[in-house]
Amino acid sequence: MPPPQFLSQARLGTRVVVRYRIEGGLTDALGELVARTGSECTVRTRRADVVVPLALVVAAKEVPPAPPRRGPRNFS
């Protein structure tokens, strides 16, 4: 299935990684698929919501849930 088709059919809330073109190369958005239209999708990453034009997507797939965050280290 082509990546834009996968993104248009994936359930909102699915954890995904999306590779897309930017000026000078490619980049990835890893996070929860939170919105989509006919021309773009929004991935909620740890830092911000990333709006990705579907025309620039070169790869996309579902990924497993993020591992739990580690607690603070104790230096005793």
Order of alpha helices (4+ residues) and beta strands (2+ residues): alpha-beta-beta-beta-beta-beta
